[in-house]
């Protein structure tokens, strides 16, 4: 199997375990729990598109030990809600994150066992649907608000996430500055480091250490961590060790619940169908939202509906990038494409949350945004792009994508990415004229994910 097959399987959280179903030595690790989902009671459902598989991936913070009383008092509610769109024909995977604090209009869900049910038309927080009616109500709610036909559902608990990270020997992450969050039991120094399961779980849980202390910022961090797991799984160290592989599959399935119709055979078929997908074709985005009140958000229209419509119609997969022709001899060597430039964003302009607004705009133009933060080392008043020695062309590409341009300066301590510091003269990102930007940019006009906050699984996070 190719590395792309393993990664594609990992994105669903379940197919990765099924991809070795044919090997008797791994069958014991596939003891997956199931829950009955009565989709016949959901009413009129969206059409299912041939070649498209939509799987709802949920992760719950079902706490144990000294934190167990939280789950008892509040019920089990998913902290992570991801619509995984697998396009077999185009060979791509798109993961759409939906904030748990998203306010939506609920469909009706009947009481079941200890679940109280919910009246149709009630406006409530998206992840409360699971409290009202379990996985069945959660799936019905998401299908109702998105118009996307859900084929299957997968539920993983956070304890399983911790075990998954430990089973592969940790994940490599960049921590730009020291992070402390007593509530999440997080205490990390700055720098590139390998996080064990306990540290990774604390980082995934923490909201207070994100730029704005929001669920949206936490989603960005979790997307980076998913990418780190996929990159680690696809390396030879994991794939060539039967013991490590067995531990990995066991950690996935031990913490997983699927709908009862998601058979192991179907998981295996999906894994085989996706064997040609590589990390660069696996994109993670966040549905566009806007403030509902001080603590909650609501869907931003028409952007959210346009994204969901693309997913529902099987049109969410980004078009494959054409391989560039050999550069002509006369072409200037210093010219670079935005897709070859990694950018770290620093907000010295004074507007809270500005970096989070700029990130999807630069991503939509083709740049790779590795992270964002407040000034630590450099804080110029004028917008400046800093670059490592010999990487002035990368800095110029970023400056050219800005409305008012930027100063360009060399910084000996940088490597691997440029640093954009937004100053008091900041006027925004120019959405036309750069590769992939604006209606005349070419690529974004055909890219259903253009301008959305997110990343792809092959984008590593470093402290360059």
N, C-alpha and C positions, 0 to 999 in steps of 0.2 A: 504494500500500500504506500502511496505517496505521502509526503508530509502534509499536503493539502487535504487528503482524506481524513487524517487524524484531526487536523484543526477544524474541519467542517463538522466532524462528529462532536468535537468538544463544545462547539458553540451551542448546540442544543442541550447540553448537559446530560444527555441520555444516549444519544446515538453513538457517542464515543465509546461507551461501554459495550454496545452491541456489535461494534465493528470486528470484534474477535469472537463472535458467537460461534463461529464454525470450529474454533479450537477448543477441544474438550477440556484442556487444562484451565480454561478461564470460565467455564460454565458456572462453577460454584460461586463466582464473584457476582453473578448477575441475578441476585435475589432481590428483585425490584418490588416494592410495595405498590399497590394500585388502589384507586378510588373510583367508584362508579360515578359517571357523569351522564346525565340524562339529557342529551342534546335535542331529543325529540320534543321535549317540553319547552324549548327555547323559542318556539314559534317560527315565523318566517325567517330563514337564515340567508346570509349573503351567498352568492354563487361561488363554487369552488373552481379554480382555474387549473387546467391540465398542466402538469409539470411544476406546479407551485405547492410547497408544503409550508403551512403557517403553524408554528408551534408556540404556545404561550409558556414562557419560562418564568417561574416564580421562585423567589428566595425568601424564606421566612426567618426572622430573628427569634426562633423558639428557644428562649434562654433556659439555662439549666443552673444547678447549684444555687448560689446565693442570689441569683437573678431570676430564679424560677417563678417567684411570686408575680413578677411583671406579666408573664404570659398567662398566668391564671386569672389575674385581674382584668387584663385587656383583651384576652382572646388571641388566637394566632392570626396575624395579619402579615401579608408579604411586604417586606421592605424594598424588594427589587421586583419590578414587573417589566418583562422584556418580550416584545413580539418578534419572534425569530422567523424571518422570511427566507426560505430556501428555494432557490431557483435552479432546478436540475438542468434545464435546457441551456441556460446562459452561464451556468457554473459560478454562481455567486450566492453569498449569504448577506442579508441585511438584518441587523438587530436594532429594533426601535425601542429605546428606553422610555418608559412613562413614569413620571414622578409619583411617588406614593401619596403626596399631598395634593394631587390633582382633584379638583372638585368637578363632579359629573352628575348627570341625571341618571339615577338607578332604574333598571328594569325591575319588574316584580320578581321576587324570589320567595318561594314558599318556605315555611319553617321545616327544618329537618333535624331530627335527633335533638342535640342541645343548641342548634342554631335558631335564632328567633325569626328569621325571614325579614323581608323589607318590602314596603309598598311601592309600586311603580310610580315614578315621578318624583320620588324623594331625592333631593340634592344632598350629596354626601361625598366624603373623601373616597377616592378610587379603591384604596386597599381595604376599606371597611367592608367591601362586598364579601370578602372571605369570612369575616366575622358573622355576617348575616346568613350565609348559606354555603360555606365551604368552597372548595375548588369549583363546584358547579356554578354557583352564583358569581364567582370571580370571573370565570370564563364567559358566562352569559353577558356580564356587564361590559367586558372589554370588546366582545364581538359586537355588542349593541352600539357602543360609542365610536368604534372604528369602522364598522362596515366590512371588516375582514373576516373571512371564513376561517375559523380555527379548526385545524385537523386534529391536534392533540394538545395535551397539557402536561407539563413537568414541574414538579415542586421539589426544591432542594432546601435544606435548612442550613443556617450559617455555621453550625458545628461541622457539617459536611464540607463546607468551604475550607475551614481550618484544616481538616484532615486531608483534603485534596492537595493543599499547598505543602503540607508536611510530607505527603507521599512522593512528591517529585523533588524533594530536597530544597524547598523554598523558591521564591521568585525574586528576580532582580528588579529593583526599583530605584529611582532617583528621588531623594527627599531634599528639595531645594533649601529648606531651612528647618531648624529643630522644631519638632511637633510634640506638644503635650496636651492631652485631653483626658483628665481623670475619669470622666463619665464613660468614655470608651476604653479606658485602661490602656491608653496609648502614650508611649514615651520613646520617641525616635530622635537620634541625632541627625544632623544634616549630612548629605553626601550620598554617593551611590553605595548600595548595600543589598544584601540578600535577606529578605524577610522570611521568618518561619511562619507557621500557621497562626500562632497566637498574635504575632505582630501584624500579619496581613489582615486578620479578622478585625483587629482593633482599628486599623487604617480604613478598612471598608465601612466600619460602623460610624466613624467619627464625622460629625458635621461641624463642630466648633472650630476645627483646624483648617477648614476650607476658606477660600477668599472671603465669601460673604456669609458663611455659616448656613448654607442652604442645601436642600436636597438636590438641587440641580448641580451644584458644584461637587457634591458627593458622587453623583452619577458619573461625572467626568472622570473622577479618580477611579471609580469601580470599573469603568471601561478600560482604563489603562491597565488595571490589574488583570482583567480578563485577557487582554492582549499578552501580558507577561506570562500568564499561565499557558496560553496556547503556544507561545514561542518556546517555552521550556519543554512542553510535551512533545513538540516536533523535533527536538534535538536528539542526536544519537544517544546521549546519555540515558534518556528515558526509554526510547524505543528499542534499544538493543539490550536492555536488562529485563529478563522475564520477571524477576522478583519485584523490581520497581514498577513494572507495568501492571503486575497483579495487584500490588498495593494501591496503585492509582485507580484501577477499575473498581476495586473493593470500596475505596473511599467515596467514589462517585455513587455507586449503587446503594451503599449502606444508608445514605442520607436522602435517598430519592424516592418520590412517589409520582406515579404517572396515572393518566386515565386508564381504565381497565381495557380499553380497546387498542392501546398502543402495544402491540405484541412485539416480542423479541425478534421474530422473523421480519416484521415491518421495519424495525430499527435497523436490522442488518441490510435490508434492501436499500434503505435510504443512505446508509453509510457507503455501500458499493456505488450508488449513483453519484455520490459526491466526491469520489476518490481523486478527481482531477483538480479540485479547487485549491488554490494556494492562499496564503495569508493576506496577500494584497487585495484579494477579491472578497474579503470579509469585513464589512463596514458596520460600525456601531454609531448610531446617531440618537439624539434626544428629540422627542416630539416638540415642536415650537409651543411655548406657553407664555402667558402673561400674568401679572398679578391679579388675584381674585380678592384678597385682602392682605393684611400684613403678614400672615403666616401661610396662606394657601395660594395655589395658582389655578388657572383655567386654560383651556386650549386657546391658542392664538389662531384666529381665523383670518383669511382662508388658508393659511399655510399648513395648519394641522390636517385639515380635510384633504388638501392636495396630496400630502404625504400618505395618508391612509388610503386614498383612492389609488395611488400608484402601487401600494402594497397589495391592495385587494385585486387589482387588475393584473398583477404579475409584472409590473413595470418598475419595481423599486431597485433592481440591480443596476449598478453603474455600468455604463458601456466600457468595454475593455479598452485600455490605452493602447494606441498604435505604437509599435516600436519605432523610435525615431530613426530616420535615415542617417547614414554616416554624414557627419558635418562636412560641409564643403571646406576646402583648404583655405579659402579666403574668409571664412566666417570668423569673427572675433572670438578668440579663445575665452575671453572673460564673460561672454554671454552665458547665462544659466537659466534654466527653467524653474518656476516656482516649485514644481514637484521635487526638485533637487535641494530645496532649502528648508532647514528646520529652524523654527523661530521660538524663542522664549519671550513672553510679553511681560513688561514691567509697567505698572501704572503709577506715573509720577504727575498725572494731570490733575488729580484732586477729586474726580468724580468716582464715587464708590461703585464697584461692579463694572467699570468701563472695560477692563481686560476681558471679562466674560462676554461682553457684547462684541468685542473686536475679534475674538477667537474664531467664531463661525464664519466671519467675513473673510479672514485670511485663509481659512481652510477651504472655503468655497472657491477661492482663487487658485487653489492647488498647493499652497504652502502646508508644511507639517508643523503644527503648533505643539511643542513639547510640554508646555505648562505656562503658568502665569503667577505673578506675585507682586509684592510691593518693593520699593527700592531698598537695597541693602548695600551693595558695593558702589553703584553708580546712580546718580540722581540729577541729571542735567535738566535745566529749565526748558531747553529747546529739544524737541523730539529728535532722538539720536538712535542710529542703528550701529551697534558695536559688533565687531567681527574678529575672528582669530587671524593671526598672521597668514597672509596668502589667500584669504577668503573675502576680499573686498567685493568681488562680483556677486556673492550671495547677499551681502549687505545692500548692494545697489539694487538688486532685484526687489528687496523688501521696500526700500525707499521709493522706488518707482511705482509701487502699488499704493502709495499714500497720496491723499489729496494735495497736501502741501509739501510732499517730499520729506527729507530728513537729513540731518548731519550724519556723516559716516566717519567712524573712528575705529582704530585698531585697539584691541584689548588682548594683551598677551595671555591672560588667564582663561580665555575662551577656547573651546575646541568642539567641533561637531555641530554647533548651531550658532546662529546669530542672536543677539539680544536687542529687542526693540523696546526702548524706553520712551513712553509717551509723555511729552512735556506739556507746558501750559499753552503752547501754540498748536496743540493737536486739533486737526480738522477732519479726521476720519480716513476711512479706506476708500480708494477709488475703485468702484465696482466695474468700471469699463477700462479697457486698454491693456489689462494684464491677462496672461494666459488663463483661460477658464473663467474670467470674470465678466459679468454683465451680459447683455443680450448679444453684443457683438463679439464676445470672447470665444464663441464656438462651443467649448465643452460644456459649460454650465447650462446652456440652453437645452441640451439633451441629457443632463444629469439630474435625476429626480432628487438627489441628496445635496445639491449645491446650496451653500449658505447655511446648512444645518450644523449645529454643534455636534462634534463627534470625532471619531478616529477610526483607523483600520488596524487589524490585528498585527500587521507587520511593522507598525510604527513603534519602535522602541523608545523608551523614556530614559534620557541620560541627563547628566548634570553639566553638559558642555557649556 
